[in-house]
Amino acid sequence: MARETTEDAIIGYKSILAQIIDNRPSGTRQRLATELGKHRSFVTQITSPTYATPLPARHLATIFRVCHFSAAEQERFLEAYQNAHPGKLPELGSSERLRHLSLMVPDFGDERRNRLLEEAISELVQKIAAISGGME
């Protein structure tokens, strides 16, 4: 029962996000993929209510910036996000000190292995930044 409730809550905030993105200029999903350093298919999975994939909290600030959320849209979305993931909201201001870095990495020819590599690199960079005091 709790799982169904969580999935419904995820669908709720993803529906809000999908509506907002649909009202933005064409190319917004591609810009979002570029800013996140991800493939467009990842953006589709985290923004479409048809996929159960939760939206990682660490990407929220980038999504708000790239998609030009209004204050009201951001408030509505965050309320729904908090409902789905209680206590998981990051300090959104911290990501403003980040800069985008692109890397050339091997393509394993396997979506799962490629995703695991991307996540490992992202986690490593976040840990290094936290150790150096760059992301508190």
N, CA, C and O atoms as a GROMACS GRO file, in nm:
protein
  544
    1MET      N    1   0.083  -0.120   0.000
    1MET     CA    2   0.000   0.000   0.000
    1MET      C    3   0.087   0.126   0.000
    1MET      O    4   0.060   0.220  -0.076
    2ALA      N    5   0.192   0.130   0.086
    2ALA     CA    6   0.279   0.247   0.091
    2ALA      C    7   0.351   0.267  -0.041
    2ALA      O    8   0.375   0.380  -0.083
    3ARG      N    9   0.386   0.156  -0.108
    3ARG     CA   10   0.454   0.166  -0.235
    3ARG      C   11   0.364   0.232  -0.339
    3ARG      O   12   0.409   0.318  -0.415
    4GLU      N   13   0.238   0.192  -0.342
    4GLU     CA   14   0.142   0.252  -0.436
    4GLU      C   15   0.127   0.401  -0.407
    4GLU      O   16   0.120   0.482  -0.499
    5THR      N   17   0.122   0.436  -0.280
    5THR     CA   18   0.108   0.577  -0.242
    5THR      C   19   0.230   0.656  -0.289
    5THR      O   20   0.216   0.766  -0.343
    6THR      N   21   0.350   0.601  -0.270
    6THR     CA   22   0.472   0.667  -0.314
    6THR      C   23   0.473   0.681  -0.466
    6THR      O   24   0.507   0.787  -0.519
    7GLU      N   25   0.436   0.575  -0.536
    7GLU     CA   26   0.431   0.582  -0.682
    7GLU      C   27   0.331   0.686  -0.729
    7GLU      O   28   0.359   0.760  -0.824
    8ASP      N   29   0.215   0.695  -0.664
    8ASP     CA   30   0.117   0.797  -0.698
    8ASP      C   31   0.173   0.937  -0.674
    8ASP      O   32   0.150   1.028  -0.753
    9ALA      N   33   0.246   0.952  -0.564
    9ALA     CA   34   0.305   1.082  -0.531
    9ALA      C   35   0.412   1.120  -0.634
    9ALA      O   36   0.424   1.236  -0.672
   10ILE      N   37   0.490   1.022  -0.678
   10ILE     CA   38   0.592   1.047  -0.781
   10ILE      C   39   0.523   1.090  -0.911
   10ILE      O   40   0.565   1.185  -0.976
   11ILE      N   41   0.417   1.019  -0.947
   11ILE     CA   42   0.341   1.055  -1.067
   11ILE      C   43   0.288   1.198  -1.052
   11ILE      O   44   0.283   1.273  -1.150
   12GLY      N   45   0.249   1.236  -0.931
   12GLY     CA   46   0.197   1.370  -0.907
   12GLY      C   47   0.297   1.479  -0.938
   12GLY      O   48   0.266   1.573  -1.012
   13TYR      N   49   0.419   1.468  -0.884
   13TYR     CA   50   0.516   1.576  -0.911
   13TYR      C   51   0.570   1.569  -1.052
   13TYR      O   52   0.605   1.672  -1.111
   14LYS      N   53   0.578   1.448  -1.109
   14LYS     CA   54   0.624   1.437  -1.246
   14LYS      C   55   0.520   1.493  -1.344
   14LYS      O   56   0.556   1.546  -1.449
   15SER      N   57   0.392   1.482  -1.310
   15SER     CA   58   0.286   1.542  -1.393
   15SER      C   59   0.299   1.694  -1.394
   15SER      O   60   0.284   1.757  -1.498
   16ILE      N   61   0.326   1.751  -1.278
   16ILE     CA   62   0.347   1.896  -1.270
   16ILE      C   63   0.467   1.936  -1.356
   16ILE      O   64   0.459   2.030  -1.434
   17LEU      N   65   0.577   1.863  -1.340
   17LEU     CA   66   0.698   1.892  -1.416
   17LEU      C   67   0.674   1.879  -1.566
   17LEU      O   68   0.719   1.964  -1.644
   18ALA      N   69   0.604   1.774  -1.608
   18ALA     CA   70   0.577   1.753  -1.750
   18ALA      C   71   0.495   1.869  -1.807
   18ALA      O   72   0.520   1.914  -1.919
   19GLN      N   73   0.395   1.916  -1.731
   19GLN     CA   74   0.313   2.029  -1.777
   19GLN      C   75   0.398   2.154  -1.795
   19GLN      O   76   0.383   2.228  -1.892
   20ILE      N   77   0.488   2.178  -1.700
   20ILE     CA   78   0.573   2.297  -1.707
   20ILE      C   79   0.666   2.288  -1.828
   20ILE      O   80   0.678   2.384  -1.904
   21ILE      N   81   0.730   2.173  -1.846
   21ILE     CA   82   0.822   2.157  -1.959
   21ILE      C   83   0.748   2.168  -2.091
   21ILE      O   84   0.800   2.225  -2.187
   22ASP      N   85   0.626   2.113  -2.097
   22ASP     CA   86   0.548   2.121  -2.221
   22ASP      C   87   0.514   2.266  -2.258
   22ASP      O   88   0.489   2.295  -2.375
   23ASN      N   89   0.512   2.355  -2.160
   23ASN     CA   90   0.483   2.496  -2.186
   23ASN      C   91   0.608   2.579  -2.211
   23ASN      O   92   0.601   2.701  -2.223
   24ARG      N   93   0.723   2.513  -2.219
   24ARG     CA   94   0.848   2.582  -2.247
   24ARG      C   95   0.883   2.565  -2.394
   24ARG      O   96   0.826   2.480  -2.463
   25PRO      N   97   0.978   2.645  -2.443
   25PRO     CA   98   1.016   2.634  -2.585
   25PRO      C   99   1.069   2.495  -2.620
   25PRO      O  100   1.121   2.423  -2.534
   26SER      N  101   1.055   2.459  -2.747
   26SER     CA  102   1.110   2.330  -2.790
   26SER      C  103   1.261   2.333  -2.765
   26SER      O  104   1.325   2.438  -2.772
   27GLY      N  105   1.315   2.218  -2.737
   27GLY     CA  106   1.457   2.208  -2.706
   27GLY      C  107   1.488   2.214  -2.557
   27GLY      O  108   1.603   2.196  -2.517
   28THR      N  109   1.386   2.238  -2.475
   28THR     CA  110   1.409   2.248  -2.330
   28THR      C  111   1.461   2.116  -2.274
   28THR      O  112   1.553   2.116  -2.191
   29ARG      N  113   1.406   2.004  -2.317
   29ARG     CA  114   1.452   1.874  -2.266
   29ARG      C  115   1.598   1.850  -2.304
   29ARG      O  116   1.675   1.797  -2.224
   30GLN      N  117   1.636   1.889  -2.426
   30GLN     CA  118   1.775   1.871  -2.468
   30GLN      C  119   1.868   1.962  -2.387
   30GLN      O  120   1.976   1.919  -2.347
   31ARG      N  121   1.827   2.087  -2.363
   31ARG     CA  122   1.908   2.177  -2.280
   31ARG      C  123   1.923   2.120  -2.140
   31ARG      O  124   2.030   2.128  -2.080
   32LEU      N  125   1.815   2.064  -2.089
   32LEU     CA  126   1.818   2.003  -1.956
   32LEU      C  127   1.916   1.886  -1.954
   32LEU      O  128   1.994   1.873  -1.860
   33ALA      N  129   1.912   1.801  -2.055
   33ALA     CA  130   2.004   1.688  -2.063
   33ALA      C  131   2.149   1.737  -2.065
   33ALA      O  132   2.235   1.682  -1.997
   34THR      N  133   2.175   1.841  -2.142
   34THR     CA  134   2.309   1.896  -2.151
   34THR      C  135   2.355   1.952  -2.017
   34THR      O  136   2.467   1.925  -1.973
   35GLU      N  137   2.270   2.028  -1.951
   35GLU     CA  138   2.304   2.087  -1.821
   35GLU      C  139   2.326   1.982  -1.713
   35GLU      O  140   2.410   1.999  -1.624
   36LEU      N  141   2.250   1.873  -1.722
   36LEU     CA  142   2.265   1.765  -1.623
   36LEU      C  143   2.380   1.672  -1.657
   36LEU      O  144   2.422   1.590  -1.574
   37GLY      N  145   2.432   1.684  -1.780
   37GLY     CA  146   2.538   1.594  -1.823
   37GLY      C  147   2.486   1.453  -1.846
   37GLY      O  148   2.558   1.355  -1.824
   38LYS      N  149   2.362   1.444  -1.890
   38LYS     CA  150   2.296   1.315  -1.909
   38LYS      C  151   2.245   1.303  -2.052
   38LYS      O  152   2.244   1.400  -2.127
   39HIS      N  153   2.201   1.183  -2.087
   39HIS     CA  154   2.138   1.161  -2.216
   39HIS      C  155   1.993   1.207  -2.209
   39HIS      O  156   1.933   1.213  -2.102
   40ARG      N  157   1.937   1.239  -2.324
   40ARG     CA  158   1.798   1.284  -2.327
   40ARG      C  159   1.703   1.177  -2.276
   40ARG      O  160   1.598   1.209  -2.220
   41SER      N  161   1.737   1.050  -2.294
   41SER     CA  162   1.651   0.942  -2.244
   41SER      C  163   1.641   0.947  -2.091
   41SER      O  164   1.537   0.913  -2.035
   42PHE      N  165   1.748   0.988  -2.024
   42PHE     CA  166   1.745   1.003  -1.878
   42PHE      C  167   1.645   1.112  -1.841
   42PHE      O  168   1.566   1.096  -1.748
   43VAL      N  169   1.649   1.223  -1.913
   43VAL     CA  170   1.557   1.334  -1.887
   43VAL      C  171   1.413   1.288  -1.907
   43VAL      O  172   1.325   1.324  -1.829
   44THR      N  173   1.389   1.211  -2.010
   44THR     CA  174   1.255   1.158  -2.034
   44THR      C  175   1.210   1.072  -1.916
   44THR      O  176   1.096   1.083  -1.870
   45GLN      N  177   1.298   0.986  -1.867
   45GLN     CA  178   1.263   0.898  -1.756
   45GLN      C  179   1.233   0.974  -1.627
   45GLN      O  180   1.142   0.936  -1.553
   46ILE      N  181   1.307   1.080  -1.600
   46ILE     CA  182   1.286   1.152  -1.473
   46ILE      C  183   1.178   1.259  -1.481
   46ILE      O  184   1.135   1.312  -1.379
   47THR      N  185   1.134   1.291  -1.603
   47THR     CA  186   1.032   1.396  -1.616
   47THR      C  187   0.896   1.345  -1.661
   47THR      O  188   0.798   1.419  -1.654
   48SER      N  189   0.889   1.222  -1.707
   48SER     CA  190   0.763   1.169  -1.757
   48SER      C  191   0.689   1.090  -1.650
   48SER      O  192   0.748   1.001  -1.588
   49PRO      N  193   0.562   1.121  -1.628
   49PRO     CA  194   0.482   1.047  -1.528
   49PRO      C  195   0.462   0.900  -1.565
   49PRO      O  196   0.421   0.820  -1.480
   50THR      N  197   0.489   0.862  -1.690
   50THR     CA  198   0.472   0.722  -1.729
   50THR      C  199   0.584   0.633  -1.680
   50THR      O  200   0.572   0.510  -1.684
   51TYR      N  201   0.696   0.692  -1.634
   51TYR     CA  202   0.807   0.615  -1.579
   51TYR      C  203   0.807   0.630  -1.428
   51TYR      O  204   0.786   0.739  -1.375
   52ALA      N  205   0.831   0.519  -1.358
   52ALA     CA  206   0.832   0.521  -1.211
   52ALA      C  207   0.963   0.573  -1.154
   52ALA      O  208   0.976   0.586  -1.032
   53THR      N  209   1.060   0.603  -1.240
   53THR     CA  210   1.191   0.650  -1.195
   53THR      C  211   1.176   0.780  -1.117
   53THR      O  212   1.128   0.880  -1.171
   54PRO      N  213   1.219   0.782  -0.989
   54PRO     CA  214   1.210   0.907  -0.913
   54PRO      C  215   1.310   1.010  -0.965
   54PRO      O  216   1.412   0.975  -1.023
   55LEU      N  217   1.280   1.134  -0.946
   55LEU     CA  218   1.367   1.244  -0.984
   55LEU      C  219   1.466   1.269  -0.871
   55LEU      O  220   1.424   1.305  -0.761
   56PRO      N  221   1.597   1.251  -0.895
   56PRO     CA  222   1.695   1.275  -0.788
   56PRO      C  223   1.692   1.420  -0.740
   56PRO      O  224   1.691   1.513  -0.822
   57ALA      N  225   1.691   1.439  -0.610
   57ALA     CA  226   1.683   1.573  -0.551
   57ALA      C  227   1.798   1.662  -0.594
   57ALA      O  228   1.783   1.783  -0.605
   58ARG      N  229   1.914   1.602  -0.620
   58ARG     CA  230   2.032   1.683  -0.657
   58ARG      C  231   2.013   1.755  -0.790
   58ARG      O  232   2.088   1.848  -0.820
   59HIS      N  233   1.915   1.714  -0.870
   59HIS     CA  234   1.892   1.777  -1.000
   59HIS      C  235   1.787   1.889  -0.996
   59HIS      O  236   1.766   1.957  -1.096
   60LEU      N  237   1.724   1.909  -0.882
   60LEU     CA  238   1.612   2.005  -0.876
   60LEU      C  239   1.655   2.147  -0.912
   60LEU      O  240   1.589   2.212  -0.993
   61ALA      N  241   1.763   2.196  -0.854
   61ALA     CA  242   1.804   2.335  -0.881
   61ALA      C  243   1.832   2.357  -1.029
   61ALA      O  244   1.796   2.461  -1.085
   62THR      N  245   1.896   2.260  -1.093
   62THR     CA  246   1.924   2.271  -1.236
   62THR      C  247   1.795   2.273  -1.316
   62THR      O  248   1.781   2.352  -1.410
   63ILE      N  249   1.701   2.187  -1.280
   63ILE     CA  250   1.572   2.183  -1.350
   63ILE      C  251   1.499   2.316  -1.334
   63ILE      O  252   1.444   2.369  -1.431
   64PHE      N  253   1.498   2.370  -1.213
   64PHE     CA  254   1.430   2.498  -1.190
   64PHE      C  255   1.493   2.609  -1.274
   64PHE      O  256   1.422   2.693  -1.330
   65ARG      N  257   1.626   2.608  -1.283
   65ARG     CA  258   1.696   2.713  -1.356
   65ARG      C  259   1.674   2.698  -1.507
   65ARG      O  260   1.639   2.795  -1.574
   66VAL      N  261   1.696   2.578  -1.561
   66VAL     CA  262   1.686   2.557  -1.705
   66VAL      C  263   1.542   2.575  -1.754
   66VAL      O  264   1.519   2.630  -1.862
   67CYS      N  265   1.447   2.529  -1.675
   67CYS     CA  266   1.306   2.535  -1.716
   67CYS      C  267   1.238   2.666  -1.675
   67CYS      O  268   1.119   2.684  -1.700
   68HIS      N  269   1.313   2.756  -1.612
   68HIS     CA  270   1.261   2.888  -1.573
   68HIS      C  271   1.130   2.878  -1.495
   68HIS      O  272   1.029   2.938  -1.531
   69PHE      N  273   1.135   2.799  -1.385
   69PHE     CA  274   1.017   2.787  -1.299
   69PHE      C  275   0.984   2.922  -1.238
   69PHE      O  276   1.074   2.994  -1.193
   70SER      N  277   0.858   2.957  -1.235
   70SER     CA  278   0.815   3.075  -1.159
   70SER      C  279   0.815   3.035  -1.011
   70SER      O  280   0.825   2.917  -0.978
   71ALA      N  281   0.804   3.133  -0.924
   71ALA     CA  282   0.800   3.103  -0.780
   71ALA      C  283   0.681   3.014  -0.747
   71ALA      O  284   0.692   2.922  -0.667
   72ALA      N  285   0.566   3.043  -0.809
   72ALA     CA  286   0.446   2.962  -0.783
   72ALA      C  287   0.463   2.819  -0.834
   72ALA      O  288   0.423   2.724  -0.767
   73GLU      N  289   0.522   2.804  -0.952
   73GLU     CA  290   0.545   2.670  -1.006
   73GLU      C  291   0.641   2.591  -0.918
   73GLU      O  292   0.621   2.473  -0.890
   74GLN      N  293   0.746   2.659  -0.874
   74GLN     CA  294   0.844   2.593  -0.788
   74GLN      C  295   0.781   2.550  -0.656
   74GLN      O  296   0.805   2.439  -0.608
   75GLU      N  297   0.701   2.636  -0.597
   75GLU     CA  298   0.635   2.604  -0.471
   75GLU      C  299   0.541   2.484  -0.487
   75GLU      O  300   0.541   2.393  -0.405
   76ARG      N  301   0.462   2.487  -0.593
   76ARG     CA  302   0.368   2.376  -0.620
   76ARG      C  303   0.443   2.245  -0.642
   76ARG      O  304   0.405   2.141  -0.588
   77PHE      N  305   0.550   2.251  -0.721
   77PHE     CA  306   0.628   2.131  -0.748
   77PHE      C  307   0.695   2.078  -0.621
   77PHE      O  308   0.690   1.959  -0.593
   78LEU      N  309   0.757   2.167  -0.543
   78LEU     CA  310   0.827   2.124  -0.422
   78LEU      C  311   0.732   2.062  -0.319
   78LEU      O  312   0.769   1.969  -0.248
   79GLU      N  313   0.612   2.114  -0.312
   79GLU     CA  314   0.513   2.056  -0.221
   79GLU      C  315   0.482   1.911  -0.262
   79GLU      O  316   0.477   1.822  -0.178
   80ALA      N  317   0.463   1.889  -0.391
   80ALA     CA  318   0.436   1.754  -0.441
   80ALA      C  319   0.558   1.664  -0.424
   80ALA      O  320   0.545   1.546  -0.391
   81TYR      N  321   0.677   1.719  -0.448
   81TYR     CA  322   0.801   1.641  -0.434
   81TYR      C  323   0.820   1.599  -0.289
   81TYR      O  324   0.855   1.484  -0.261
   82GLN      N  325   0.799   1.692  -0.198
   82GLN     CA  326   0.812   1.663  -0.055
   82GLN      C  327   0.712   1.557  -0.011
   82GLN      O  328   0.742   1.475   0.075
   83ASN      N  329   0.594   1.559  -0.069
   83ASN     CA  330   0.493   1.458  -0.039
   83ASN      C  331   0.542   1.318  -0.080
   83ASN      O  332   0.518   1.220  -0.008
   84ALA      N  333   0.612   1.309  -0.193
   84ALA     CA  334   0.662   1.181  -0.242
   84ALA      C  335   0.789   1.136  -0.171
   84ALA      O  336   0.812   1.017  -0.149
   85HIS      N  337   0.872   1.234  -0.134
   85HIS     CA  338   1.003   1.203  -0.075
   85HIS      C  339   1.024   1.289   0.050
   85HIS      O  340   1.104   1.382   0.047
   86PRO      N  341   0.954   1.259   0.159
   86PRO     CA  342   0.967   1.342   0.280
   86PRO      C  343   1.113   1.351   0.328
   86PRO      O  344   1.183   1.250   0.340
   87GLY      N  345   1.155   1.473   0.354
   87GLY     CA  346   1.289   1.496   0.409
   87GLY      C  347   1.403   1.484   0.309
   87GLY      O  348   1.519   1.484   0.350
   88LYS      N  349   1.373   1.475   0.181
   88LYS     CA  350   1.479   1.455   0.081
   88LYS      C  351   1.517   1.582   0.005
   88LYS      O  352   1.603   1.577  -0.083
   89LEU      N  353   1.454   1.694   0.037
   89LEU     CA  354   1.486   1.816  -0.038
   89LEU      C  355   1.625   1.866  -0.001
   89LEU      O  356   1.657   1.879   0.117
   90PRO      N  357   1.707   1.896  -0.103
   90PRO     CA  358   1.841   1.950  -0.077
   90PRO      C  359   1.833   2.100  -0.052
   90PRO      O  360   1.728   2.161  -0.072
   91GLU      N  361   1.943   2.157  -0.010
   91GLU     CA  362   1.954   2.302  -0.003
   91GLU      C  363   1.976   2.348  -0.146
   91GLU      O  364   2.085   2.333  -0.201
   92LEU      N  365   1.872   2.404  -0.206
   92LEU     CA  366   1.877   2.435  -0.349
   92LEU      C  367   1.980   2.540  -0.385
   92LEU      O  368   2.030   2.540  -0.497
   93GLY      N  369   2.011   2.628  -0.296
   93GLY     CA  370   2.107   2.733  -0.327
   93GLY      C  371   2.247   2.682  -0.349
   93GLY      O  372   2.327   2.747  -0.417
   94SER      N  373   2.281   2.565  -0.294
   94SER     CA  374   2.418   2.516  -0.302
   94SER      C  375   2.461   2.486  -0.446
   94SER      O  376   2.579   2.500  -0.478
   95SER      N  377   2.369   2.447  -0.532
   95SER     CA  378   2.408   2.410  -0.667
   95SER      C  379   2.444   2.532  -0.751
   95SER      O  380   2.503   2.518  -0.858
   96GLU      N  381   2.410   2.651  -0.706
   96GLU     CA  382   2.445   2.770  -0.784
   96GLU      C  383   2.596   2.791  -0.790
   96GLU      O  384   2.645   2.864  -0.876
   97ARG      N  385   2.670   2.726  -0.701
   97ARG     CA  386   2.815   2.739  -0.701
   97ARG      C  387   2.880   2.634  -0.789
   97ARG      O  388   3.003   2.626  -0.796
   98LEU      N  389   2.800   2.554  -0.856
   98LEU     CA  390   2.854   2.449  -0.941
   98LEU      C  391   2.874   2.500  -1.083
   98LEU      O  392   2.812   2.598  -1.125
   99ARG      N  393   2.960   2.433  -1.154
   99ARG     CA  394   2.975   2.461  -1.296
   99ARG      C  395   2.968   2.329  -1.370
   99ARG      O  396   2.999   2.224  -1.314
  100HIS      N  397   2.928   2.335  -1.494
  100HIS     CA  398   2.912   2.215  -1.576
  100HIS      C  399   3.047   2.173  -1.633
  100HIS      O  400   3.124   2.258  -1.679
  101LEU      N  401   3.074   2.045  -1.630
  101LEU     CA  402   3.197   1.990  -1.686
  101LEU      C  403   3.159   1.868  -1.769
  101LEU      O  404   3.090   1.778  -1.720
  102SER      N  405   3.202   1.865  -1.894
  102SER     CA  406   3.175   1.750  -1.980
  102SER      C  407   3.297   1.661  -1.986
  102SER      O  408   3.410   1.709  -1.991
  103LEU      N  409   3.273   1.531  -1.985
  103LEU     CA  410   3.381   1.434  -1.993
  103LEU      C  411   3.355   1.336  -2.105
  103LEU      O  412   3.240   1.306  -2.136
  104MET      N  413   3.460   1.288  -2.167
  104MET     CA  414   3.450   1.179  -2.264
  104MET      C  415   3.479   1.052  -2.185
  104MET      O  416   3.585   1.038  -2.124
  105VAL      N  417   3.384   0.960  -2.187
  105VAL     CA  418   3.399   0.833  -2.115
  105VAL      C  419   3.369   0.718  -2.210
  105VAL      O  420   3.305   0.738  -2.314
  106PRO      N  421   3.414   0.599  -2.175
  106PRO     CA  422   3.385   0.486  -2.264
  106PRO      C  423   3.235   0.458  -2.272
  106PRO      O  424   3.162   0.475  -2.174
  107ASP      N  425   3.191   0.416  -2.388
  107ASP     CA  426   3.054   0.370  -2.406
  107ASP      C  427   3.059   0.218  -2.399
  107ASP      O  428   3.117   0.153  -2.486
  108PHE      N  429   2.998   0.162  -2.296
  108PHE     CA  430   3.002   0.018  -2.275
  108PHE      C  431   2.905  -0.058  -2.364
  108PHE      O  432   2.904  -0.181  -2.366
  109GLY      N  433   2.823   0.017  -2.440
  109GLY     CA  434   2.726  -0.049  -2.525
  109GLY      C  435   2.613  -0.113  -2.447
  109GLY      O  436   2.540  -0.197  -2.500
  110ASP      N  437   2.598  -0.074  -2.323
  110ASP     CA  438   2.497  -0.130  -2.234
  110ASP      C  439   2.444  -0.013  -2.150
  110ASP      O  440   2.519   0.048  -2.073
  111GLU      N  441   2.316   0.018  -2.166
  111GLU     CA  442   2.258   0.135  -2.098
  111GLU      C  443   2.276   0.129  -1.947
  111GLU      O  444   2.307   0.230  -1.884
  112ARG      N  445   2.259   0.012  -1.888
  112ARG     CA  446   2.272  -0.004  -1.743
  112ARG      C  447   2.416   0.026  -1.697
  112ARG      O  448   2.436   0.099  -1.601
  113ARG      N  449   2.514  -0.032  -1.767
  113ARG     CA  450   2.654  -0.008  -1.729
  113ARG      C  451   2.693   0.138  -1.752
  113ARG      O  452   2.766   0.195  -1.671
  114ASN      N  453   2.645   0.199  -1.860
  114ASN     CA  454   2.674   0.340  -1.886
  114ASN      C  455   2.617   0.427  -1.774
  114ASN      O  456   2.683   0.520  -1.727
  115ARG      N  457   2.493   0.399  -1.733
  115ARG     CA  458   2.429   0.475  -1.626
  115ARG      C  459   2.505   0.459  -1.494
  115ARG      O  460   2.524   0.556  -1.421
  116LEU      N  461   2.549   0.337  -1.464
  116LEU     CA  462   2.625   0.313  -1.341
  116LEU      C  463   2.756   0.392  -1.341
  116LEU      O  464   2.795   0.447  -1.238
  117LEU      N  465   2.822   0.399  -1.456
  117LEU     CA  466   2.946   0.478  -1.467
  117LEU      C  467   2.916   0.625  -1.442
  117LEU      O  468   2.987   0.691  -1.367
  118GLU      N  469   2.810   0.678  -1.506
  118GLU     CA  470   2.774   0.819  -1.488
  118GLU      C  471   2.742   0.849  -1.342
  118GLU      O  472   2.785   0.951  -1.289
  119GLU      N  473   2.668   0.761  -1.277
  119GLU     CA  474   2.633   0.781  -1.136
  119GLU      C  475   2.756   0.775  -1.048
  119GLU      O  476   2.768   0.853  -0.954
  120ALA      N  477   2.849   0.683  -1.077
  120ALA     CA  478   2.972   0.671  -0.997
  120ALA      C  479   3.056   0.797  -1.009
  120ALA      O  480   3.110   0.846  -0.909
  121ILE      N  481   3.069   0.850  -1.130
  121ILE     CA  482   3.146   0.972  -1.151
  121ILE      C  483   3.080   1.089  -1.078
  121ILE      O  484   3.148   1.167  -1.012
  122SER      N  485   2.948   1.100  -1.089
  122SER     CA  486   2.875   1.208  -1.022
  122SER      C  487   2.893   1.200  -0.871
  122SER      O  488   2.918   1.301  -0.806
  123GLU      N  489   2.881   1.080  -0.815
  123GLU     CA  490   2.898   1.064  -0.670
  123GLU      C  491   3.040   1.097  -0.627
  123GLU      O  492   3.061   1.160  -0.523
  124LEU      N  493   3.139   1.056  -0.707
  124LEU     CA  494   3.279   1.087  -0.675
  124LEU      C  495   3.302   1.238  -0.670
  124LEU      O  496   3.364   1.289  -0.578
  125VAL      N  497   3.252   1.308  -0.771
  125VAL     CA  498   3.269   1.454  -0.776
  125VAL      C  499   3.199   1.520  -0.657
  125VAL      O  500   3.254   1.612  -0.597
  126GLN      N  501   3.078   1.474  -0.621
  126GLN     CA  502   3.007   1.530  -0.506
  126GLN      C  503   3.085   1.507  -0.378
  126GLN      O  504   3.091   1.596  -0.293
  127LYS      N  505   3.144   1.388  -0.362
  127LYS     CA  506   3.222   1.359  -0.242
  127LYS      C  507   3.348   1.445  -0.235
  127LYS      O  508   3.383   1.496  -0.128
  128ILE      N  509   3.416   1.461  -0.348
  128ILE     CA  510   3.535   1.546  -0.351
  128ILE      C  511   3.499   1.689  -0.315
  128ILE      O  512   3.570   1.754  -0.237
  129ALA      N  513   3.388   1.740  -0.372
  129ALA     CA  514   3.345   1.877  -0.343
  129ALA      C  515   3.308   1.892  -0.194
  129ALA      O  516   3.339   1.994  -0.133
  130ALA      N  517   3.243   1.790  -0.138
  130ALA     CA  518   3.206   1.798   0.004
  130ALA      C  519   3.331   1.797   0.092
  130ALA      O  520   3.337   1.871   0.190
  131ILE      N  521   3.428   1.715   0.060
  131ILE     CA  522   3.552   1.708   0.138
  131ILE      C  523   3.626   1.841   0.132
  131ILE      O  524   3.683   1.886   0.231
  132SER      N  525   3.626   1.904   0.014
  132SER     CA  526   3.699   2.029  -0.003
  132SER      C  527   3.621   2.149   0.048
  132SER      O  528   3.670   2.262   0.044
  133GLY      N  529   3.500   2.124   0.096
  133GLY     CA  530   3.418   2.234   0.147
  133GLY      C  531   3.339   2.306   0.041
  133GLY      O  532   3.279   2.410   0.069
  134GLY      N  533   3.338   2.253  -0.080
  134GLY     CA  534   3.267   2.317  -0.191
  134GLY      C  535   3.118   2.297  -0.190
  134GLY      O  536   3.045   2.377  -0.248
  135MET      N  537   3.071   2.191  -0.126
  135MET     CA  538   2.926   2.164  -0.121
  135MET      C  539   2.890   2.120   0.019
  135MET      O  540   2.908   2.003   0.055
  136GLU      N  541   2.841   2.210   0.096
  136GLU     CA  542   2.808   2.176   0.233
  136GLU      C  543   2.661   2.152   0.250
  136GLU      O  544   2.616   2.122   0.360
   0.00000   0.00000   0.00000
